[in-house]
Amino acid sequence: MNFFQLLLPDFSLILLGYLVCRYTALDRTVWQQVESLVYFFLFPVLLFQSILRSPLDLGAASSLVGAGLLLGTSGILLTYLLPHLPGVGRHIDAREHAGAAQVGFRFNSYIALALSERLAGPQGLLLIAMLIGVCVPLFNVGAVWPMARHSQTGFARALLRNPLIIATALGLAANFAGLRVPAWLEPTVARVGGASIPLGLMAAGAGMQLAHLATQKVLTGGLLAIRHLLLPVIAAALAWTFRLDPTQTAILLAFSALPTASSCYVLAARMGYNGPYVAGLVTLSTLLGLASLPFALGVLRSAG
């Protein structure tokens, strides 16, 4: 599988957003409005549709779901513990950590869907849909908690006002209730949600300032090591512990090694944190996915 070819479109859109913002009249003033559109409307529609698209049979893949939840919880705990490690914490700014911690455990759902279909066809899509459905709420809570806590805003209020969490909750509720988007409305919903992919990635590029990464080298290295090295190793151990079948193992390993979510930048910026720094992390994570995905699906899968 050509992982570079799979990841190149996302990285190209981030780079395009950076170039358009820096060298055309479409400057930051324009892209700030684009961020709001993606965050409050386009991406929630995509998230709702992705969860609602396939029936979720949790019983049929309970082991995979359990392993996915443990993997996600491990990622959240590792990122939260990072500033408290001896010799590490004094090099990490607390506010920067609060805004960027999400990079260590969130994932790019667009790449997840594309990759799972190539790995295992329709079954792969169904399995990754289950992981997305159960892990997105956990990851969104994990992303919002340190930012709400550090800025001293109400955690419950931040969650209730978060459009990504609202869309996830509504999608899960509708899915379990057996509801579906009417056939006549589905093309419109698909186009609205699909617009969030290029615009969200370009907005991340428009806000990117790679110079910010140099100011937080320890935090940058720690978060990306968790996302692209530790989580794949933990996933391999969980696949063995839960005795997952080969298809489930491949999906879990791919899930563990994905680049971080492009919406990390939008969430950090909208909650008043250092968006350009998080955008730089998203860019580096996309590049590191070129190494972590072959590592997980090649080295770790063969070792298992």
C-alpha angles and dihedrals in degrees: 000000000000102000092176091058090048095052098037096084093056094047091045091055091049090051091046091053090051093051095044092050095046101040108030138054089262093093133162092291089065096042094051087064090047089054090055092049093050095043100045101033123003101047095043088054091051092048093049092049094046092054094043095046099082130033111252114227101183093175093060092057103025093136092053091046091049092049091047093052092048090048091051093046090050091053093050093048093048093052092046091050094049097090091048097056114114111261092007107068096065089061094053124083109224096220094047089050092051092055097040103038090093090067090070096063112014120095141210104256093191092060090041092058094045094046096046091054091052091047100047111358119225092348090055091051091051093049094048090047088058091050091048092048096053100033103045093069090048093048094046091052089047090050096048098043100072093042094049091044095048095046089046094235120141110276094211090047091050091051095046091050095045107108093203092057092044091052092047094049092047092047093051092045092050092046095052089045089056095244123149136187108265113257093240091054098041097085091053093047091047092052093047092050093042091057089065092067101065095030094048093049093046091048088054090052093046090056095043121121109170091191088074090066091066092061093060104036096149093048091046093050093045097050095045092046089054093046098045107025114021098041095052090050091049090048091054090052092048092049089055093044094050092041093230118189118249095266094048090046092053092049093048092048092048090048091052095052101044121125113259121270117282088218089068087086094050093048093048093047094047092050092052101258133127100294097174091056092050090047088056090052090051090053094049091045091054089053093046089053086072086067104031096052094055088043093054099039095037113030101025095038091051092046090052 
